[in-house]
Amino acid sequence: MATSNSILYAGAVPKFIDIGKDGNIDLDLCEDEIKKDKSRCLRLIKAIYAVAFSGNILNQKKLQYLRETYDILILEDCCHAIGATEKAIKAGSCANSDVSIFSFHPIKNITTGEGGAITTNSEEIYRKILALRSHGVYRDKTMKPWEYEMRDLGFNYRISDIQCALGLSQLKKLDRFVERRREIAHHYDELFKNSILTPLYSDNTGSSYHIYVVKLDFTKLKINKAQFFSKLREKGVGVQLHYIPINKQPYYRSIGYGSENTPVMDKYYEECFSLPIFPTLSDKEQRYVVNSIFELVSDA
Ligand SMILES: Cc1ncc(COP(=O)(O)O)c(C=O)c1O
């Protein structure tokens, strides 16, 4: 929600694009939209805002191509992807984007309690964000010692020093946390091999595995997805669904969304769910999660 809400806050209009098989926005479909937009006399599409869903970094080659070919801004939502890599590129390094954003909410790979960060390689964007964070106020060396100028309508979006201290200590642990998440994910991959459950993607060595998603065709079972969730939760397994499609939320419906053509996302919503993954999940607990699922699907 936060990603598309921020587009609305900025006074812009989000256009939702279907996802690909790995859960990330389909960048080929984005290109089709940009091409259509280019053929109009007034270009409406200004930017692509793409989430690196579940920790799976966006296709960097395609982002680079889109940015160079269409002169379009690229924003990467790396809230799930902190610690992720694609070849030599680290999530959030803005190798092929203008900005990347991070959340440090307690459920994220690292936390500052609440808050987040934005990274950019652009001096101009950096200066603008610094000002907007603090009431739109600018200071520079050409001004008199007491002077400052409010040039934009900014906000109080300052993170506290105490939170930053926590963030810095968390950052030191990031590689260890992500390594353990990858281990757990690869263990799930192994356990689901040759079963009716299919990981959203497997053998992904670059993902930071904020979320581990599996697909299951519930039409083949005697129980439906809601019963499956309830039964697993009764067994103490914290199964989740990331996420309900944003365009189907009442607020978005009330402003005209909800009927976009998104067959891959619709299927994702029918079949997918997320399993517990966090660094302190023990092997025993993980086996319990998987055995509980196997018991359910073999009974049903
Ligand atoms: C992909 C993604 N983007 C943005 C956010 C928003 O983060 P916050 O709640 O810290 O603003 C989240 C948080 O859950 C998220 O998962």
The ligand as an ORCA input file, in Angstrom:
! r2SCAN-3c Opt
* xyz 0 1
  C       7.160     -3.192     -0.118
  C       6.898     -2.192      0.965
  N       6.957     -0.891      0.663
  C       6.737      0.058      1.610
  C       6.432     -0.283      2.909
  C       6.147      0.811      3.898
  O       6.966      0.857      4.949
  P       6.576      1.766      6.214
  O       5.382      1.131      6.849
  O       7.803      1.720      7.060
  O       6.281      3.121      5.682
  C       6.360     -1.628      3.263
  C       6.028     -2.002      4.660
  O       5.496     -2.984      5.004
  C       6.590     -2.614      2.259
  O       6.513     -3.917      2.545
*
